[in-house]
């Protein structure tokens, strides 16, 4: 059958998003005033906390216990999906078990799939280019774009059987995990290079010692064994038999 994302297998169907999950907008600004924010307490998910289908665990806003109790109907559950409804639209993230009980602010929509549908499948479906274009077409506002809860409920959604959804979701989540790992390896390697380069180029550290010592001088923080392992994996991933420092020379 023809669908928003193209031709679907005969045993798939297309349904409005609102038929396969409940959708709820975040609390009004009055329900989460600036006075309620604190350095400790319950984390609050905002659009800027969403990246690559996950919610960051750093730099989160938090509210006090009294406010969190008042907003208990906005508590997140593992398997929920959160997405921006104002500003930069089209960002969605899957809530993990560690994030259960967190809250979300007024700029967020919460999607809670029914038991017959898989959250991981759905969060990846929402990232498809055709779906992103649909969201952009149905958004309103000239300066700050936004999309309503009612509009999102009408989003055409491709729905295979649950076991196919689960297989697709698991495969794509595994690829996301690999992408995050190699992004972290790349970041760690960049930091290592910035720390080690001044020491090597000034002759303070012989090349063979640069990767195995705990670097506590120069521009960076001490390099942990986990970071060094990640760096070696990065070098191996790029086709080197051993890291430059282990080999004592730069691979050709």
MDAnalysis code that builds the backbone (N, CA, C; Angstrom):
import MDAnalysis as mda
import numpy as np

u = mda.Universe.empty(756, n_residues=252, atom_resindex=np.repeat(np.arange(252), 3), trajectory=True)
u.add_TopologyAttr("name", ["N", "CA", "C"] * 252)
u.add_TopologyAttr("resid", np.arange(1, 253))
u.add_TopologyAttr("resname", ["UNK", "UNK", "UNK", "UNK", "UNK", "UNK", "UNK", "UNK", "UNK", "UNK", "UNK", "UNK", "UNK", "UNK", "UNK", "UNK", "UNK", "UNK", "UNK", "UNK", "UNK", "UNK", "UNK", "UNK", "UNK", "UNK", "UNK", "UNK", "UNK", "UNK", "UNK", "UNK", "UNK", "UNK", "UNK", "UNK", "UNK", "UNK", "UNK", "UNK", "UNK", "UNK", "UNK", "UNK", "UNK", "UNK", "UNK", "UNK", "UNK", "UNK", "UNK", "UNK", "UNK", "UNK", "UNK", "UNK", "UNK", "UNK", "UNK", "UNK", "UNK", "UNK", "UNK", "UNK", "UNK", "UNK", "UNK", "UNK", "UNK", "UNK", "UNK", "UNK", "UNK", "UNK", "UNK", "UNK", "UNK", "UNK", "UNK", "UNK", "UNK", "UNK", "UNK", "UNK", "UNK", "UNK", "UNK", "UNK", "UNK", "UNK", "UNK", "UNK", "UNK", "UNK", "UNK", "UNK", "UNK", "UNK", "UNK", "UNK", "UNK", "UNK", "UNK", "UNK", "UNK", "UNK", "UNK", "UNK", "UNK", "UNK", "UNK", "UNK", "UNK", "UNK", "UNK", "UNK", "UNK", "UNK", "UNK", "UNK", "UNK", "UNK", "UNK", "UNK", "UNK", "UNK", "UNK", "UNK", "UNK", "UNK", "UNK", "UNK", "UNK", "UNK", "UNK", "UNK", "UNK", "UNK", "UNK", "UNK", "UNK", "UNK", "UNK", "UNK", "UNK", "UNK", "UNK", "UNK", "UNK", "UNK", "UNK", "UNK", "UNK", "UNK", "UNK", "UNK", "UNK", "UNK", "UNK", "UNK", "UNK", "UNK", "UNK", "UNK", "UNK", "UNK", "UNK", "UNK", "UNK", "UNK", "UNK", "UNK", "UNK", "UNK", "UNK", "UNK", "UNK", "UNK", "UNK", "UNK", "UNK", "UNK", "UNK", "UNK", "UNK", "UNK", "UNK", "UNK", "UNK", "UNK", "UNK", "UNK", "UNK", "UNK", "UNK", "UNK", "UNK", "UNK", "UNK", "UNK", "UNK", "UNK", "UNK", "UNK", "UNK", "UNK", "UNK", "UNK", "UNK", "UNK", "UNK", "UNK", "UNK", "UNK", "UNK", "UNK", "UNK", "UNK", "UNK", "UNK", "UNK", "UNK", "UNK", "UNK", "UNK", "UNK", "UNK", "UNK", "UNK", "UNK", "UNK", "UNK", "UNK", "UNK", "UNK", "UNK", "UNK", "UNK", "UNK", "UNK", "UNK", "UNK", "UNK", "UNK", "UNK", "UNK", "UNK", "UNK", "UNK", "UNK", "UNK", "UNK"])
u.atoms.positions = np.array([
    [0.839, -1.201, 0.000],
    [0.000, 0.000, 0.000],
    [0.874, 1.251, 0.000],
    [0.369, 2.322, -0.596],
    [1.079, 3.596, -0.577],
    [0.871, 4.264, 0.772],
    [1.936, 4.837, 1.299],
    [1.883, 5.486, 2.606],
    [2.771, 6.720, 2.594],
    [2.807, 7.399, 3.710],
    [3.618, 8.612, 3.825],
    [5.070, 8.345, 3.468],
    [5.598, 7.208, 3.882],
    [7.019, 6.916, 3.667],
    [7.257, 6.072, 2.411],
    [6.200, 5.836, 1.628],
    [6.352, 5.054, 0.404],
    [5.543, 3.773, 0.447],
    [5.868, 2.865, -0.455],
    [5.147, 1.600, -0.563],
    [5.431, 0.719, 0.660],
    [4.369, 0.166, 1.251],
    [4.507, -0.705, 2.413],
    [4.148, -2.139, 2.035],
    [4.712, -3.127, 2.752],
    [4.301, -4.524, 2.531],
    [2.796, -4.691, 2.769],
    [2.228, -5.704, 2.174],
    [0.770, -5.906, 2.235],
    [0.264, -6.172, 3.653],
    [1.129, -6.732, 4.511],
    [0.686, -7.031, 5.876],
    [0.986, -5.896, 6.862],
    [1.484, -4.757, 6.364],
    [1.642, -3.562, 7.194],
    [0.395, -2.699, 7.022],
    [0.207, -1.778, 7.952],
    [-0.907, -0.840, 7.827],
    [-0.407, 0.571, 8.182],
    [-1.204, 1.552, 7.850],
    [-0.887, 2.941, 8.213],
    [-2.006, 3.481, 9.093],
    [-1.633, 4.009, 10.257],
    [-2.612, 4.535, 11.203],
    [-2.177, 5.912, 11.681],
    [-3.129, 6.737, 12.108],
    [-2.755, 8.001, 12.745],
    [-1.971, 7.729, 14.032],
    [-0.989, 8.552, 14.298],
    [-0.150, 8.354, 15.483],
    [-0.985, 8.292, 16.759],
    [-2.040, 9.089, 16.813],
    [-2.877, 9.126, 18.007],
    [-3.620, 7.840, 18.291],
    [-3.682, 6.926, 17.307],
    [-4.350, 5.641, 17.524],
    [-3.418, 4.588, 18.101],
    [-2.116, 4.810, 18.030],
    [-1.184, 3.796, 18.532],
    [-0.425, 4.267, 19.773],
    [-0.595, 5.531, 20.151],
    [0.024, 6.003, 21.394],
    [-0.744, 7.210, 21.921],
    [-0.672, 7.425, 23.218],
    [-1.251, 8.619, 23.810],
    [-0.223, 9.746, 23.717],
    [-0.705, 10.955, 23.484],
    [0.177, 12.109, 23.318],
    [-0.248, 13.184, 24.317],
    [0.707, 13.723, 25.028],
    [0.406, 14.726, 26.036],
    [1.436, 15.843, 25.985],
    [0.969, 17.077, 25.961],
    [1.863, 18.231, 26.000],
    [2.322, 18.482, 27.432],
    [3.460, 19.148, 27.573],
    [3.992, 19.449, 28.892],
    [3.150, 20.452, 29.650],
    [3.435, 20.627, 30.930],
    [2.645, 21.537, 31.763],
    [2.807, 22.986, 31.313],
    [1.833, 23.799, 31.640],
    [1.925, 25.219, 31.321],
    [3.059, 25.856, 32.098],
    [3.485, 27.019, 31.629],
    [4.573, 27.711, 32.309],
    [4.251, 28.027, 33.754],
    [2.962, 28.274, 34.036],
    [2.562, 28.585, 35.411],
    [2.760, 27.394, 36.341],
    [2.679, 26.183, 35.794],
    [2.836, 24.991, 36.625],
    [4.277, 24.675, 36.956],
    [5.218, 25.344, 36.273],
    [6.636, 25.104, 36.505],
    [7.360, 26.458, 36.464],
    [7.155, 27.250, 37.512],
    [7.716, 28.596, 37.554],
    [9.219, 28.554, 37.783],
    [9.885, 29.642, 37.467],
    [11.348, 29.703, 37.633],
    [11.758, 29.544, 39.084],
    [10.878, 29.901, 40.018],
    [11.211, 29.779, 41.446],
    [11.344, 28.323, 41.877],
    [10.755, 27.401, 41.098],
    [10.780, 25.981, 41.473],
    [12.087, 25.300, 41.105],
    [12.894, 25.934, 40.238],
    [14.126, 25.296, 39.785],
    [15.197, 25.354, 40.860],
    [15.952, 24.266, 40.965],
    [16.967, 24.137, 42.001],
    [18.138, 23.340, 41.466],
    [19.237, 23.315, 42.210],
    [20.407, 22.554, 41.762],
    [20.245, 21.063, 42.016],
    [19.310, 20.691, 42.868],
    [19.028, 19.286, 43.143],
    [17.541, 19.050, 42.930],
    [17.149, 17.809, 42.851],
    [15.734, 17.502, 42.689],
    [15.476, 16.673, 41.443],
    [14.257, 16.735, 40.937],
    [13.829, 15.925, 39.806],
    [14.235, 16.574, 38.486],
    [14.928, 15.855, 37.600],
    [15.311, 16.425, 36.303],
    [14.086, 16.740, 35.441],
    [14.215, 17.788, 34.633],
    [13.162, 18.226, 33.718],
    [13.728, 18.217, 32.297],
    [13.121, 17.449, 31.411],
    [13.595, 17.355, 30.028],
    [13.111, 18.572, 29.240],
    [14.038, 19.229, 28.549],
    [13.749, 20.360, 27.674],
    [14.205, 20.007, 26.258],
    [13.738, 20.736, 25.236],
    [14.141, 20.401, 23.862],
    [15.651, 20.323, 23.661],
    [16.393, 21.206, 24.307],
    [17.847, 21.198, 24.146],
    [18.537, 19.989, 24.729],
    [17.815, 19.206, 25.532],
    [18.391, 17.997, 26.134],
    [18.283, 16.784, 25.204],
    [17.608, 16.945, 24.074],
    [17.358, 15.836, 23.156],
    [18.357, 15.861, 22.006],
    [19.035, 14.751, 21.802],
    [19.994, 14.634, 20.704],
    [20.158, 13.170, 20.318],
    [20.111, 12.886, 19.030],
    [20.339, 11.534, 18.513],
    [19.471, 10.490, 19.209],
    [18.193, 10.832, 19.360],
    [17.196, 9.925, 19.907],
    [17.441, 9.537, 21.368],
    [18.179, 10.366, 22.082],
    [18.387, 10.125, 23.504],
    [18.362, 11.454, 24.259],
    [18.194, 11.352, 25.569],
    [18.173, 12.529, 26.438],
    [19.489, 12.585, 27.196],
    [20.140, 13.730, 27.152],
    [21.416, 13.878, 27.845],
    [21.230, 13.749, 29.350],
    [22.281, 13.371, 30.043],
    [22.222, 13.305, 31.502],
    [23.100, 14.372, 32.146],
    [23.507, 15.367, 31.370],
    [24.328, 16.460, 31.899],
    [23.639, 17.792, 31.643],
    [23.841, 18.734, 32.555],
    [23.294, 20.074, 32.396],
    [21.782, 20.151, 32.466],
    [21.164, 19.202, 33.147],
    [19.702, 19.162, 33.217],
    [19.153, 20.192, 34.205],
    [18.019, 20.771, 33.859],
    [17.284, 21.594, 34.821],
    [16.594, 20.662, 35.820],
    [16.379, 21.152, 37.036],
    [15.741, 20.335, 38.071],
    [14.751, 21.187, 38.858],
    [13.721, 20.513, 39.390],
    [12.743, 21.206, 40.225],
    [12.683, 20.551, 41.597],
    [12.203, 21.334, 42.568],
    [12.137, 20.827, 43.937],
    [11.053, 19.756, 44.069],
    [11.087, 19.061, 45.194],
    [10.185, 17.924, 45.397],
    [8.720, 18.335, 45.406],
    [8.424, 19.495, 45.971],
    [7.029, 19.943, 46.035],
    [6.461, 20.153, 44.632],
    [7.249, 20.756, 43.758],
    [6.803, 20.982, 42.384],
    [6.658, 19.656, 41.649],
    [7.614, 18.744, 41.847],
    [7.555, 17.435, 41.195],
    [6.305, 16.670, 41.612],
    [5.954, 16.741, 42.888],
    [4.744, 16.054, 43.358],
    [3.493, 16.680, 42.741],
    [3.492, 17.991, 42.591],
    [2.353, 18.694, 42.008],
    [2.168, 18.325, 40.533],
    [3.278, 18.000, 39.863],
    [3.258, 17.697, 38.425],
    [3.371, 16.193, 38.152],
    [2.876, 15.378, 39.059],
    [3.079, 13.934, 38.944],
    [2.459, 13.344, 37.675],
    [1.435, 13.987, 37.111],
    [0.851, 13.464, 35.867],
    [1.781, 13.652, 34.670],
    [2.863, 14.415, 34.878],
    [3.853, 14.619, 33.823],
    [5.135, 13.816, 34.068],
    [5.046, 12.852, 34.969],
    [6.187, 11.966, 35.203],
    [6.378, 11.056, 33.982],
    [7.622, 10.866, 33.593],
    [7.932, 10.010, 32.450],
    [8.105, 8.562, 32.888],
    [7.790, 7.655, 31.983],
    [7.993, 6.229, 32.200],
    [8.998, 5.700, 31.190],
    [9.687, 4.629, 31.569],
    [10.594, 3.964, 30.633],
    [9.817, 3.540, 29.392],
    [10.357, 3.856, 28.217],
    [9.676, 3.530, 26.975],
    [8.866, 4.673, 26.408],
    [8.680, 5.745, 27.186],
    [8.041, 6.941, 26.640],
    [8.952, 7.563, 25.593],
    [8.357, 8.380, 24.731],
    [9.116, 9.158, 23.750],
    [8.824, 10.631, 24.004],
    [9.854, 11.442, 24.029],
    [9.670, 12.884, 24.181],
    [10.145, 13.575, 22.910],
    [9.471, 14.656, 22.548],
    [9.836, 15.397, 21.349],
    [9.536, 16.872, 21.513],
    [10.307, 17.704, 20.826],
    [10.094, 19.149, 20.887],
    [8.828, 19.518, 20.135],
    [7.999, 20.380, 20.734],
    [6.810, 20.869, 20.038],
    [6.908, 22.345, 19.685],
    [7.968, 23.011, 20.118],
    [8.237, 24.387, 19.710],
    [9.727, 24.526, 19.417],
    [10.067, 25.511, 18.602],
    [11.471, 25.756, 18.272],
    [11.952, 24.844, 17.163],
    [13.047, 24.133, 17.413],
    [13.593, 23.193, 16.433],
    [12.815, 21.893, 16.523],
    [11.904, 21.698, 15.569],
    [11.006, 20.544, 15.621],
    [11.660, 19.308, 15.017],
    [11.098, 18.144, 15.350],
    [11.564, 16.899, 14.752],
    [12.559, 16.127, 15.578],
    [12.911, 16.640, 16.759],
    [13.829, 15.906, 17.636],
    [13.014, 15.045, 18.600],
    [13.334, 13.752, 18.647],
    [12.633, 12.828, 19.539],
    [13.649, 11.952, 20.260],
    [13.289, 11.514, 21.458],
    [14.201, 10.672, 22.242],
    [13.403, 9.625, 23.005],
    [14.058, 8.497, 23.223],
    [13.475, 7.386, 23.973],
    [13.896, 7.500, 25.436],
    [12.944, 7.386, 26.335],
    [13.233, 7.459, 27.771],
    [13.687, 6.090, 28.270],
    [14.804, 6.073, 28.969],
    [15.398, 4.835, 29.477],
    [14.893, 4.532, 30.889],
    [15.133, 3.311, 31.383],
    [14.726, 3.000, 32.759],
    [15.348, 3.946, 33.790],
    [16.582, 4.401, 33.538],
    [17.248, 5.307, 34.478],
    [16.571, 6.681, 34.527],
    [15.812, 7.010, 33.494],
    [15.166, 8.324, 33.428],
    [13.696, 8.287, 33.846],
    [13.221, 7.131, 34.262],
    [11.836, 7.016, 34.716],
    [11.606, 7.923, 35.912],
    [10.483, 8.625, 35.918],
    [10.161, 9.546, 37.001],
    [10.578, 10.983, 36.735],
    [11.350, 11.212, 35.675],
    [11.717, 12.583, 35.301],
    [10.464, 13.308, 34.803],
    [10.564, 14.625, 34.691],
    [9.485, 15.456, 34.182],
    [9.873, 16.040, 32.824],
    [8.944, 16.719, 32.177],
    [9.240, 17.408, 30.927],
    [8.520, 18.755, 30.937],
    [9.088, 19.729, 30.216],
    [8.541, 21.075, 30.312],
    [7.486, 21.352, 29.252],
    [7.010, 22.573, 29.213],
    [5.894, 22.937, 28.345],
    [6.218, 22.859, 26.862],
    [7.485, 22.853, 26.500],
    [7.890, 22.802, 25.095],
    [8.006, 21.375, 24.543],
    [7.619, 20.412, 25.360],
    [7.792, 18.994, 25.010],
    [6.445, 18.304, 24.841],
    [6.388, 17.381, 23.883],
    [5.280, 16.440, 23.770],
    [5.756, 15.074, 24.255],
    [4.911, 14.407, 25.023],
    [5.225, 13.050, 25.475],
    [4.351, 12.056, 24.717],
    [4.982, 11.053, 24.108],
    [4.278, 9.978, 23.406],
    [4.434, 8.699, 24.226],
    [3.323, 8.020, 24.467],
    [3.366, 6.759, 25.220],
    [2.701, 5.665, 24.388],
    [3.492, 4.857, 23.670],
    [2.914, 3.823, 22.805],
    [2.094, 2.805, 23.588],
    [1.085, 2.263, 22.937],
    [0.282, 1.199, 23.537],
    [1.128, -0.067, 23.636],
    [0.701, -1.049, 24.436],
    [1.485, -2.288, 24.584],
    [1.668, -3.044, 23.267],
    [0.805, -2.783, 22.279],
    [0.901, -3.475, 20.992],
    [1.915, -2.833, 20.056],
    [2.590, -1.783, 20.518],
    [3.540, -1.074, 19.668],
    [4.859, -0.860, 20.398],
    [5.943, -0.824, 19.629],
    [7.292, -0.789, 20.198],
    [7.856, 0.632, 20.167],
    [8.328, 1.097, 21.323],
    [8.838, 2.462, 21.451],
    [10.076, 2.696, 20.596],
    [10.987, 1.739, 20.587],
    [12.229, 1.904, 19.814],
    [11.929, 2.019, 18.328],
    [11.005, 1.205, 17.837],
    [10.600, 1.313, 16.429],
    [10.040, 2.700, 16.147],
    [9.182, 3.169, 17.030],
    [8.481, 4.428, 16.793],
    [9.439, 5.623, 16.809],
    [10.399, 5.634, 17.725],
    [11.316, 6.783, 17.785],
    [12.169, 6.860, 16.522],
    [12.491, 5.727, 15.928],
    [13.239, 5.735, 14.675],
    [12.340, 6.077, 13.484],
    [11.084, 5.654, 13.540],
    [10.146, 6.039, 12.484],
    [10.009, 7.559, 12.439],
    [9.936, 8.187, 13.590],
    [9.754, 9.636, 13.660],
    [10.961, 10.399, 13.111],
    [12.102, 9.737, 13.000],
    [13.311, 10.370, 12.476],
    [13.427, 10.268, 10.959],
    [12.535, 9.518, 10.305],
    [12.619, 9.355, 8.857],
    [12.432, 10.700, 8.147],
    [13.152, 10.940, 7.053],
    [13.040, 12.215, 6.337],
    [11.614, 12.574, 5.940],
    [10.832, 11.596, 5.465],
    [9.456, 11.887, 5.055],
    [8.603, 12.343, 6.234],
    [8.849, 11.747, 7.390],
    [8.107, 12.133, 8.599],
    [8.544, 13.528, 9.059],
    [9.832, 13.793, 9.007],
    [10.335, 15.110, 9.384],
    [9.747, 16.202, 8.479],
    [9.618, 15.908, 7.186],
    [9.023, 16.874, 6.254],
    [7.546, 17.083, 6.570],
    [6.848, 16.014, 6.945],
    [5.440, 16.135, 7.320],
    [5.296, 17.055, 8.521],
    [6.144, 16.871, 9.517],
    [6.094, 17.720, 10.713],
    [6.352, 19.181, 10.344],
    [7.351, 19.416, 9.504],
    [7.665, 20.792, 9.090],
    [6.490, 21.423, 8.347],
    [5.809, 20.648, 7.466],
    [4.674, 21.176, 6.699],
    [3.485, 21.515, 7.584],
    [3.318, 20.768, 8.654],
    [2.143, 20.953, 9.503],
    [2.411, 21.832, 10.725],
    [3.615, 22.362, 10.829],
    [3.932, 23.280, 11.926],
    [3.378, 24.668, 11.602],
    [3.181, 25.464, 12.623],
    [2.684, 26.820, 12.453],
    [3.660, 27.803, 13.095],
    [3.465, 29.084, 12.763],
    [4.323, 30.124, 13.329],
    [5.420, 30.521, 12.366],
    [5.716, 31.800, 12.315],
    [6.748, 32.296, 11.395],
    [8.095, 32.468, 12.083],
    [8.077, 33.023, 13.285],
    [9.341, 33.240, 14.011],
    [9.737, 31.996, 14.794],
    [8.832, 31.516, 15.632],
    [9.055, 30.284, 16.409],
    [8.065, 29.240, 15.919],
    [8.565, 28.191, 15.307],
    [7.711, 27.136, 14.774],
    [7.198, 26.248, 15.913],
    [5.976, 25.757, 15.751],
    [5.404, 24.881, 16.772],
    [4.421, 23.922, 16.119],
    [4.178, 22.824, 16.790],
    [3.195, 21.855, 16.316],
    [2.352, 21.426, 17.508],
    [1.066, 21.287, 17.295],
    [0.156, 21.007, 18.394],
    [0.028, 19.510, 18.654],
    [-0.451, 19.214, 19.833],
    [-0.734, 17.824, 20.199],
    [-1.752, 17.224, 19.235],
    [-2.792, 17.978, 18.900],
    [-3.848, 17.480, 18.004],
    [-3.289, 17.179, 16.616],
    [-2.402, 18.042, 16.124],
    [-1.817, 17.804, 14.800],
    [-0.954, 16.552, 14.808],
    [-0.139, 16.372, 15.834],
    [0.717, 15.183, 15.919],
    [-0.104, 13.904, 15.971],
    [-1.298, 13.975, 16.525],
    [-2.148, 12.788, 16.598],
    [-2.562, 12.298, 15.206],
    [-2.514, 13.180, 14.214],
    [-2.931, 12.806, 12.852],
    [-1.770, 12.324, 11.983],
    [-0.553, 12.312, 12.496],
    [0.614, 11.894, 11.713],
    [0.448, 10.468, 11.194],
    [0.478, 10.247, 9.885],
    [0.369, 8.879, 9.344],
    [1.578, 8.043, 9.765],
    [1.316, 6.882, 10.340],
    [2.379, 6.054, 10.915],
    [2.317, 4.638, 10.344],
    [3.427, 4.172, 9.807],
    [3.513, 2.808, 9.283],
    [3.607, 1.830, 10.453],
    [2.740, 0.828, 10.469],
    [2.646, -0.081, 11.615],
    [2.720, -1.530, 11.144],
    [3.872, -2.181, 11.297],
    [3.950, -3.634, 11.070],
    [3.548, -4.376, 12.340],
    [3.644, -5.678, 12.326],
    [3.339, -6.465, 13.527],
    [4.350, -6.153, 14.625],
    [3.989, -6.475, 15.857],
    [4.837, -6.122, 16.991],
    [6.215, -6.773, 16.894],
    [6.279, -8.040, 16.475],
    [7.587, -8.703, 16.426],
    [8.493, -8.059, 15.372],
    [7.919, -7.587, 14.278],
    [8.729, -6.884, 13.273],
    [9.165, -5.523, 13.814],
    [8.257, -4.823, 14.495],
    [8.637, -3.560, 15.125],
    [9.822, -3.753, 16.077],
    [9.740, -4.778, 16.899],
    [10.796, -5.024, 17.890],
    [12.123, -5.343, 17.222],
    [12.089, -6.134, 16.161],
    [13.325, -6.482, 15.448],
    [13.952, -5.241, 14.817],
    [13.120, -4.403, 14.198],
    [13.621, -3.173, 13.586],
    [14.175, -2.232, 14.654],
    [13.437, -2.064, 15.739],
    [13.876, -1.175, 16.816],
    [15.197, -1.611, 17.422],
    [15.355, -2.907, 17.668],
    [16.598, -3.417, 18.252],
    [17.778, -3.197, 17.309],
    [17.578, -3.437, 16.027],
    [18.666, -3.267, 15.064],
    [19.111, -1.805, 14.985],
    [18.152, -0.888, 14.927],
    [18.505, 0.531, 14.797],
    [19.074, 1.099, 16.094],
    [18.597, 0.627, 17.238],
    [19.165, 1.070, 18.515],
    [20.613, 0.592, 18.659],
    [20.898, -0.614, 18.173],
    [22.273, -1.122, 18.214],
    [23.194, -0.241, 17.376],
    [22.714, 0.218, 16.223],
    [23.517, 1.112, 15.390],
    [23.706, 2.463, 16.073],
    [22.683, 2.957, 16.750],
    [22.821, 4.201, 17.512],
    [23.887, 4.050, 18.593],
    [23.884, 2.894, 19.278],
    [24.885, 2.655, 20.328],
    [26.295, 2.673, 19.746],
    [26.475, 2.051, 18.575],
    [27.790, 2.057, 17.928],
    [28.200, 3.477, 17.543],
    [27.252, 4.242, 17.020],
    [27.556, 5.621, 16.625],
    [27.983, 6.449, 17.834],
    [27.290, 6.268, 18.969],
    [27.663, 7.011, 20.179],
    [29.032, 6.590, 20.685],
    [29.329, 5.281, 20.609],
    [30.635, 4.792, 21.048],
    [31.750, 5.428, 20.235],
    [31.600, 5.442, 18.918],
    [32.679, 5.961, 18.081],
    [32.765, 7.481, 18.142],
    [31.654, 8.149, 18.437],
    [31.718, 9.592, 18.685],
    [32.524, 9.864, 19.947],
    [32.333, 9.022, 20.978],
    [33.086, 9.186, 22.220],
    [34.568, 8.854, 22.004],
    [34.841, 7.825, 21.214],
    [36.230, 7.480, 20.896],
    [36.900, 8.652, 20.175],
    [36.202, 9.235, 19.218],
    [36.755, 10.367, 18.476],
    [37.012, 11.553, 19.402],
    [36.039, 11.834, 20.293],
    [36.217, 12.939, 21.240],
    [37.422, 12.702, 22.150],
    [37.527, 11.479, 22.682],
    [38.632, 11.151, 23.571],
    [39.972, 11.258, 22.853],
    [40.020, 10.810, 21.601],
    [41.255, 10.888, 20.831],
    [41.660, 12.340, 20.590],
    [40.691, 13.190, 20.296],
    [40.979, 14.613, 20.112],
    [41.562, 15.215, 21.390],
    [40.960, 14.876, 22.535],
    [41.446, 15.402, 23.808],
    [42.851, 14.880, 24.105],
    [43.087, 13.603, 23.814],
    [44.403, 13.016, 24.041],
    [45.456, 13.708, 23.187],
    [45.114, 13.955, 21.942],
    [46.048, 14.626, 21.032],
    [46.406, 16.014, 21.552],
    [45.398, 16.771, 22.018],
    [45.651, 18.123, 22.515],
    [46.517, 18.102, 23.774],
    [46.403, 17.048, 24.563],
    [47.216, 16.922, 25.778],
    [48.639, 16.491, 25.463],
    [48.773, 15.497, 24.580],
    [50.074, 14.894, 24.329],
    [50.939, 15.709, 23.371],
    [50.343, 16.393, 22.410],
    [51.118, 17.104, 21.387],
    [52.132, 18.094, 21.976],
    [51.749, 18.984, 22.906],
    [52.745, 19.911, 23.453],
    [53.897, 19.206, 24.163],
    [53.600, 18.052, 24.783],
    [54.625, 17.325, 25.523],
    [55.594, 16.637, 24.568],
    [55.055, 16.063, 23.485],
    [55.917, 15.423, 22.490],
    [56.755, 16.454, 21.736],
    [56.115, 17.541, 21.334],
    [56.787, 18.531, 20.490],
    [57.783, 19.399, 21.262],
    [57.716, 19.363, 22.588],
    [58.699, 20.080, 23.392],
    [59.798, 19.163, 23.909],
    [59.697, 17.860, 23.623],
    [60.708, 16.900, 24.066],
    [60.581, 16.498, 25.507],
    [59.507, 16.908, 26.193],
    [59.356, 16.567, 27.607],
    [59.009, 15.097, 27.803],
    [58.384, 14.466, 26.822],
    [57.994, 13.065, 26.917],
    [58.450, 12.347, 25.659],
    [59.232, 11.262, 25.790],
    [59.617, 10.474, 24.608],
    [58.379, 9.867, 23.971],
    [58.360, 9.680, 22.653],
    [57.181, 9.145, 21.966],
    [56.657, 7.849, 22.553],
    [57.549, 6.938, 22.972],
    [57.110, 5.649, 23.475],
    [56.394, 5.703, 24.794],
    [56.482, 6.828, 25.526],
    [55.868, 6.926, 26.840],
    [54.554, 7.682, 26.820],
    [54.201, 8.277, 25.690],
    [53.101, 9.240, 25.675],
    [51.748, 8.628, 25.987],
    [51.505, 7.379, 25.567],
    [50.159, 6.841, 25.740],
    [49.972, 6.064, 27.025],
    [51.045, 5.613, 27.679],
    [50.882, 4.712, 28.820],
    [51.033, 5.400, 30.172],
    [51.578, 6.619, 30.183],
    [51.684, 7.305, 31.459],
    [50.406, 8.076, 31.744],
    [50.115, 8.344, 32.985],
    [48.978, 9.163, 33.362],
    [49.393, 10.618, 33.180],
    [48.816, 11.263, 32.165],
    [49.227, 12.611, 31.829],
    [48.555, 13.593, 32.777],
    [49.350, 14.277, 33.580],
    [48.783, 15.212, 34.540],
    [49.288, 16.628, 34.329],
    [50.117, 16.832, 33.303],
    [50.573, 18.173, 32.997],
    [50.121, 18.535, 31.601],
    [50.382, 19.711, 31.178],
    [49.931, 20.143, 29.858],
    [48.520, 20.675, 29.941],
    [47.786, 20.650, 28.820],
    [46.499, 21.333, 28.742],
    [45.327, 20.467, 29.147],
    [45.489, 19.153, 29.329],
    [44.343, 18.283, 29.553],
    [44.292, 17.710, 30.939],
    [43.222, 16.957, 31.207],
    [43.052, 16.241, 32.456],
    [43.791, 14.901, 32.368],
    [44.000, 14.222, 33.532],
    [44.628, 12.894, 33.494],
    [43.846, 11.952, 32.578],
    [44.569, 11.122, 31.844],
    [43.946, 10.191, 30.912],
    [43.736, 8.858, 31.623],
    [42.486, 8.424, 31.722],
    [42.178, 7.189, 32.434],
    [42.468, 5.976, 31.557],
    [42.506, 4.802, 32.197],
    [42.740, 3.567, 31.437],
    [41.586, 3.318, 30.468],
    [40.350, 3.708, 30.864],
    [39.213, 3.541, 29.969],
    [39.368, 4.409, 28.723],
    [39.842, 5.647, 28.915],
    [40.052, 6.534, 27.783],
    [41.150, 6.005, 26.872],
    [42.205, 5.465, 27.473],
    [43.282, 4.924, 26.660],
    [42.791, 3.716, 25.867],
    [41.949, 2.879, 26.485],
    [41.398, 1.730, 25.768],
    [40.543, 2.185, 24.601],
    [39.744, 3.222, 24.839],
    [38.906, 3.746, 23.763],
    [39.755, 4.303, 22.639],
    [40.862, 4.965, 22.995],
    [41.740, 5.537, 21.980],
    [42.397, 4.440, 21.154],
    [42.870, 3.387, 21.820],
    [43.477, 2.277, 21.075],
    [42.461, 1.631, 20.135],
    [41.201, 1.503, 20.618],
    [40.171, 0.934, 19.753],
    [39.961, 1.823, 18.527],
    [40.027, 3.127, 18.725],
    [39.869, 4.057, 17.601],
    [40.971, 3.845, 16.570],
    [42.226, 3.732, 17.061],
    [43.344, 3.499, 16.127],
    [43.159, 2.169, 15.383],
    [42.764, 1.116, 16.103],
    [42.557, -0.179, 15.464],
    [41.422, -0.126, 14.454],
    [40.365, 0.626, 14.795],
    [39.227, 0.773, 13.893],
    [39.655, 1.378, 12.562],
    [40.662, 2.264, 12.635],
    [41.118, 2.924, 11.424],
    [42.253, 2.166, 10.732],
    [42.456, 0.913, 11.102],
    [43.336, 0.051, 10.333],
    [44.774, -0.017, 10.798],
    [45.079, 0.557, 12.000],
    [46.432, 0.461, 12.513],
    [46.550, -0.775, 13.392],
    [47.683, -1.459, 13.320],
    [47.886, -2.657, 14.139],
    [48.107, -2.319, 15.601],
    [48.625, -1.139, 15.863],
    [48.876, -0.709, 17.229],
    [48.879, 0.802, 17.256],
    [48.722, 1.376, 18.464],
    [48.676, 2.823, 18.558],
    [50.052, 3.409, 18.225],
    [50.119, 4.662, 17.772],
    [51.399, 5.266, 17.437],
    [52.399, 5.216, 18.577],
    [51.939, 5.473, 19.793],
    [52.863, 5.499, 20.917],
    [53.385, 4.106, 21.233],
    [52.518, 3.089, 21.100],
    [52.974, 1.728, 21.340],
    [54.032, 1.324, 20.326],
    [53.839, 1.783, 19.098],
    [54.762, 1.386, 18.034],
    [56.036, 2.212, 18.046],
    [55.957, 3.398, 18.699],
    [57.133, 4.278, 18.742],
    [57.270, 5.122, 17.502],
    [56.333, 5.016, 16.547],
    [56.387, 5.838, 15.355],
    [54.987, 5.991, 14.810],
    [54.823, 6.979, 13.952],
    [53.514, 7.221, 13.370],
    [53.327, 6.290, 12.185],
    [52.166, 5.567, 12.122],
    [51.948, 4.620, 11.019],
    [51.926, 5.362, 9.683],
    [52.424, 4.698, 8.674],
    [52.432, 5.287, 7.337],
    [51.161, 4.897, 6.597],
])
